[in-house]
Amino acid sequence: MEITRSKGPDELPTWEDIDKMKFSWNVARELLRLTPLAEGAFRETTTDFTYAGFTIPKGWKTFWTVHSTQKNQMCFRDPEKFDISRFEGCGPAPYTFVPFGGGP
């Protein structure tokens, strides 16, 4: 409301204004966490690699679902509860909340 009051009647918010809307962004992120746009996606390794003594070959396919992280109790306390405070401060751990993917 403060941003709206600072604008003229025909003036739209700027990117700087939107960046200041921390509460609104936290609400949007929590909505995306609880109601994701996509339920899952196939991931494919791009190179051979070894982890913990196991070799994972290039082209290995896995299926990731938001329930793996976004609704997992190990990643989010009380995962079915709407709680925008999850995104305050530094927010959730990396790759536990990935509404638009986490890159290659």
N, C-alpha and C positions, 0 to 999 in steps of 0.2 A: 504494500500500500504506500509505503514511503517513496518508493521509486515512481509509482504512478502519480503521486502528488507533485513530484519534482518535474514532471513533464507537462508540455503544453497540450491543449485539447486534441491536436492532430499529430502529436509527436509520438513515434514508436520507440520502444526500448532499444538501446544499443547492446552490442555484445558485452560491453563493460557492465551495463545494468544487469543483464542476465547472469553474468558471472557472480554478481553480488547476491543473488537469490539463493543462498545456501539452503534454507529451509525447503524451498520448492524443489531444488535438485535432490535433496535427501528423500523427499516424498516420492519423486519420480523414480529414483533408484530402488527404493524399497518396493514400489509397485512392480518394477521390472524383475526384481528378485523373486517376488511371490507369484507373479503371473508373467512368465517369460514369453518373449515373442516366438521363440522356437524351443521345442522340447529337447532337441539333441542334434548332434552332427557327427558324421564320420570324420576321423582325423587319420592322416597318413604320414608316416615318417618320411623325411626327405633324404636322409642319409643313414648308413649303418652306424650304430653306436652300441657301446657296451655299458651296462649299468649293473652294479652289484654282481658282477660275474656272469651276467646274461647278455648275449648279443641279440640286439633287436635289428632285423634287416630293413634296408630301405624298402618302402612300399608296404610295410606292416600297417594294417588298418585296425583302428579301435573305434568304439562308439562312445562318445561322451554325452551325458545327459545332465541337465541342470540339477537333477536330484542328486547327482554325484557330489555336488558342492553347495549350490545355492539353497538347498533344503536339507542339508546334512547337519546333524547335531554337532558333529565334530568341528564344523566350520562356523556355524551360527547357533548361538544359544536360543532355544525355543524357536525353531525355524519357521513354524507356521504362524507365528505372531507378527502382526504389523508393528514394526519398531524402527522409526527413522533415525534413532540415536545410533544405530549400527554404522552409519555413514559419517558420524562426527569425528573430528580429529583426523587420524590417518586412515580411518575406514577399515574395511575387511582386508584380510590377507590377500596378497596377489593371487590371481586365478581362482579365487573362490566365488567371485561375482564377475561373470563375463557375459553380460546381456547381448553383446554384439560380437563375441568371439575374442580370442586372446592373441591373434596374430598367427603367423605360420608355425 
